[in-house]
């Protein structure tokens, strides 16, 4: 079983779009990993159980080949069944404490904290591995009810000793202020998957974050 602490939770975090074409999804994901993506989350809000298992199983195989941690959004049972590296918990899903109790101490447990620092405090206390803030910008994929203040990244860094993920309309240009505040991972969907070359798109994020890390 993989231990959460062994993974370096930094860099580009790709989140899958709602594509029913498994071959297309797997192909784009592998290209993004080759380009430098360091974490993969399977998120498909409209898939039925059969498609969800098919796609998650195929993506897990790709991630294992490239030694990349694989996270499943929402579905704790599927995470346990496939022995994926982790689970991501949204605000309307089971609590972080409940999920941590189900998956054990060795899995990555990520928590959506939207624009609320208190949610991040609570997630840390409940055993989260990382916290995610957003959305920060208009997104082509996810519809947010509010806009997160960029300052939340620096505020979280001051008091919560967990890696920070930012999500919501991320591009290589608009993620720069958030990287400057200390974010550890930039989560992208359309800026990688909905491009002509996911590998090149991922490489651009990878190089950007590496340069930024050297300057900090």
N, C-alpha and C positions, 0 to 999 in steps of 0.2 A: 504493500500500500504506500502511496506517495505521501510524504509529509509536507504540509503547507510551508513550513519554514525553509525548505530546501530551494524553493523557487524564488528567483529574483523578480519581484513584482515592480518592474520598471519598463517604460517604453510604450510601444503601440499595442493597444488592447483592441482587437477587432471583434465586433459583434455582428452576427449574421443577420441578413435581411429575411423577410418572409418569402423565400423562394421555395416553390414546390419541386423544382427540378434539382434532384439530389446531385446529379453529376456536375451540373453547373455550379452548385453551391460548394461542393467539395473541391472542384478544380480551382475556383477563385480563392478559396481559403488556403489551399496549398501554395498558390502563387504568392499570396500575401505573407505567409510564413516564410517563404524563400526570400521575400523582400525585407524581412526583419521583424514581422509581428511577433510579439513575445507572449501573448496570451490570447486565447480564442474563447469566445462565449457563444454557445448555441442558443439563439432566441428566435422562436417562430410562434407567433401568437395565434395563428389560424390553423396550424397543422393538427390533424387528428393523431391519436395515440400511435397508430401503425407508422405513419410517415415520420412522426417525431422520433420514434425509436430507430427507424431506418437511417434517418439523417444523422442523428446523434452518434450512432454506432460507426457510420462511415467517417464522420469527422474525427471521432476519437482515434480511429486507426491512423489517420493522417497526422494528427497531433503526436501520437506515440512515435511515429517514424521520425519525426523532427524534434522529439524531446521538448515539446511545447505543452504547457498545462492547458487542459480543456475544462471549461466551466459550463454548466448547464443552468439556464435561467428558469427559476420557479420550481421545476419538477424534481423534488427531492428523491422520490422513489426511483426515478430514472437514473439519477446521479449515483445512487447506491447500487442499482442493478448493474450498471455498466462499469462501476468503479472509476468514474471520472474523477479528475483532480479536485473539482470543487463545484459549488452551487452559488448562484447569485439570487439574493432575496430582494424583492421589491416591496414598496410600502404597503401594498394590499395583500401580500403573501403571508406565509407563516412567519412568526417572529424569529429574529436571529438566534435567540436562546433556544427556541424549539428546534430549529434546523441544526444548530450545533449539537444538541443532544442526540439528534437522529443520525448525523453523519460521523460523529466522533471528533476527536481532537486533531486528527491528521489531515483533514480536508480543508481546502480553501473555502471560506465563507465570505462572500462579498455582500455589501448592503447598500441599497439605494437610499441616499439621505436628502435628495432633491436640493433644496436651498436652505436647509435647516441644520444648524450646528448641533442643536440638542439631539437630533436623530443620530448624528455621528457619535456623540458622547455615549448615547444609549447603546449603539451598535458595538462600540469598543468594549463597554462594560459587559455586554452579553456574549462576547467572544468572537466578534467579526475579525477577519484577516485583513480586509481593506474596506474603505468607505468610498462611495461614489457620489459626486455632486453633479447636478445639472437638471434641466438644460440651461446652457449659457447663451446659445444662439438659436435662431430658427432652424428646425430640423426637417429634412425631407422625409424622415421615417417616423420618428417618435413625436407625438403631440403633447407638449407640456402646457400646464395651466399657468405657469409663472416663469419668470426669468430669474435665474440665480445670479446673485451678485458675485463678481469675480473675486472680491476680497475674502470670500469664505475660505478659499484655499489657504491663504496665509494665516487666517485666524485658526483654522483647523490644525495647521502645522505647529502652532504655538503650544497646543495643549493635548492633541491626540496623537499618540505615537504609532500611527498606522499609515501604510501607503494610501495615497489619494488618487482617485480616478476622476477625470472630468469628461463629461459627455454632453452631447446636444449641439448638432450642427458644426462639429469640429472640422476645420480645414488646417492646412499647414500654415496659413497666415494667422487665422484668428485664435489659434491655440497658444501663440507665443506669450501673451500676457499671463496666461495661466501657468505655463511652464516657468516663467520668470518668478512667479510666486511660490514655486516649489512643488507643483503637482508631479506625481511619480509616473502616472500613466494617462495617456490620452486615448479615449475610446472613440472609435470611428466605425461608421456603417457605410453610408453612401460615399464618403470620400475615398473609400477603398473599393468596396464591392461594385459601386455603380460608375466605374471608370473603365476605359478601354484596356487598361493594363494594371490590374491589382498589385502585381509585384512591384512595378515602378512606383505606384502610389504609396505602398507600404515602405519602400526604400526611402522615399522622400521624408516620411514621418520619422523613420529610424535615424536617418542622418541628422535631421533637425534636432531631435531629442539628444542624440549623442553630442552634438556641438554645444547644445545648451548645458548639458551636464558638465562638460569640460570648462565652461565659463563660470560655473557656480562655485 
